[in-house]
């Protein structure tokens, strides 16, 4: 028997502690996601890393996070969300310490892989803990507070990260996680009530998670190393994964989800669009520092308008799509984002922020505002309400996986290899090629939405008769992984639409 379900009012002391613990916990992964990109040039210079090494610094983390996020959420539902949340925080902190003292790029990559495991344990429990602990009458306000404070952290992340890298060292970016983790663990253990999902039964699909991780690892390694054999082996493992999932009684990803045409269409759009976003956010900050000569702080500040626009406009786009249907914004959004990338082609040596950087950033941000919330709404409305949580989790895994593969593939496709990032002109030429590829991916995403997503408001399937049993979120910023409430209460195994590319 699990612990008795306890809820507290938001205005109570315990309620405030719960909000603090969950906000700090989600901020751990969020800040790490925003500031590591900014630190990459200094990491490469200090550790004498190649472009492949820098790719693995990002990809190693995303690989384990994307592979284990659904399994880790299910573990929290069964063993206790607070327990797994604390485990993940401690694991994340220990791995951060290893990152901060890494003597070479190989050690840093290994520590980042471990850090992704900690993030997978930590991330799903944040919102699930809040939803389970706060009284239903206050839950909407609590989630709004969680989202708002997360938005502040997202907006401040690039500023903080750029400042830390500039005045101290890239190592301080990782060591900053240690005092935050201590605070999270202390507050969680003293003030956050434990909760479990008594309806979670059956075995954990460990085999499915291992196969997913092995398949992603093979493809990622092959793309970074530009070798076809690991890619083919990874694809073969995914074939085995599909067979195992179809035969499993408790699959990690229920095959029945893919009977929905809209769900399939939304995930195809997600794969194309988020691959482009992964490439943009990986290479843009590098281009600003390596080619345009921006400081780490200035390069961090340069992308803040995207986060601000997302926080201001995403919910409005979501409401519009709810009443008029997601096809138009899911078509126009990627095209606007592609137009923003076309403007970013002007970024090069000596680029002016006001005339060469800001216009592209603003148009790109407006495209994301139009796209992200309607896309998530289409995913949630494409399945019955009892499957909305797992549908959101699967869509999140698709987004992370596409970003992982984009970071692995784009530099090689754009001709950026070895130590090319040390030559501003060579890197700038490669950046322009990569942005053209990302523009193509965004146009493909728009075409898929126009062809496959139905016009008009998407209705829930008729078999959806139960009240919604999950608290869903929609991404407000795919760069920082901030989320905002979209539907209603969730189990941690079924949602995670919000933290950390």
Secondary structure, DSSP 8 states (H G I E B T S, - for coil): -------B-TTSHHHHHHHHHHHHHHHHHHHHHHHHHHHHHHHHHHHT--HHHHHHHHHHHHHHHHHHHHHHHHHHHHH-HHHHHHHHHHHHHHHHHHHHH-SSHHHHHHHHHHHHHHHHHHHHHHHHHHHHHB-HHHHHHHHHHHHHHHHHHHHHHHHHHHHHHHHS-HHHHHHHHHHHHHHHHHHHHHH------TT--S---HHHHHHHHHHHHHHHHHHHHT-HHHHHHHHHHHHHHHHHHHH-SS-SS-GGGGG-HHHHHHHHHHHHHHHHHHHHHHHHHHHHHHTS---HHHHHHHTHHHHHHHHHHHHHHHHHHHHH-SHHHHHHHHHHHHHHHHHHTT--TT--IIIIIHHHHHHHHHHHHHHHHHHHHHHHHTS-GGGHHHHHHHHHHHHHHHHHHHHHHHHHHTT--TTGGGSHHHHHHHHHHHHHHHHHHHHHHHHHHHHHS-SS-----TT--S---SEEEEEEETTTTEEEEEEEE--TTT--TT---
